[in-house]
Every structure is written in structure tokens, then in C-alpha cells.
């Protein structure tokens, strides 16, 4: 074991208050999902990662990312089918539920250069799930995560991202 193995490590806590946005739609789950995904890019992530690694400039990075995003300026990194897991216990009656990890690497870069911890909040999560009163779309605002860091530049980018996601939720729920 290395020399540092015996040293005590202090963990620091930072309290963060989260604002959770939720929209409820009377549309079918599949319609909400289709509407949400319609304006999100769905890149081949392996190819995109290789292209980003090979990029020789910020302009080239931005070109690669812009080609991968949808009309919203965002892309899907992953869609987790939480409902499939629920169905293992509850059977076919389990509600449908998807967790999306969405974002834009350039947006993340714009925040993380001012607040490195922004990288732990991006990409962001949107939860789409069935409930008795309809299909819910839920999002925790990025600006809330970054506000304790008191950096105006990172907050400006976070608010821009929040506005894009909020517009996406409204469109998908309508």
C-alpha cells in the first residue's frame, strides 16, 4: 500500500437546495417520450468520443458536438428503463419510467471551467414516469446545484441550460 493509505482524509460537505420542476401530461407515455426525444440528438457516443479526442481545436470540438445535438441543442447520453426493473417485481402492472441523461459537452465545459464541480452534475437527468394522475416529467435545475459556488459565469450557463430543458419539458408534456 502507498504512503497515503494510512492518512486520514477529511470530507467536506456543501449544502445544496434543489428546485425540482415537474410537468404532468395527460398524453400517453409513448407520446410524451416521442415528443421529448424528437428534439434531442442521439449520437453514436463511441464515435463521438473518438472524434472529440481527435479534435485539434475548440472550434472543431464545437462542430462535432453541434452535429450531435438535436433542435434543442442537447443530446441523449443514456436512457435507463427504470420501469423494466420495476416489472421484475410488480409484473406488467408496473408503471413505465425512463431516466434520461441529457446534455451538451460544450455547455458542460463552459460551466466546469468556472466551477469544476459542475462536471458532477452534467449531464442532467430528466425522469419521465407514469403516475395515477398522468405522465410526469421531472428535472432538477442546474442553477440550484451551482448557486453555492457563487460564480456568475457558471450561473449564466446553468440558467441557459435550465431554460432549454424547461422548454423541452413543456413541449413534451403539451
Buried (B, 14 or more C-beta within 10 A) or exposed (E): EEEEEEEEEEEEEEEBEEEEBEBEBEBEBEEBBEBBBEBBBEBEEEEBEEBBEEBEEEEEBBEBBEEBBBEBBBBBBEBBEBBEEBBEEEEEEBBBBBBBBBBBBBBBBBBBEBBEBBEEBBBBBBBBBBEEEBBBBBBBBBBBBBBEBEBEEBBBBBBBBBEBBBEBBEBBBE
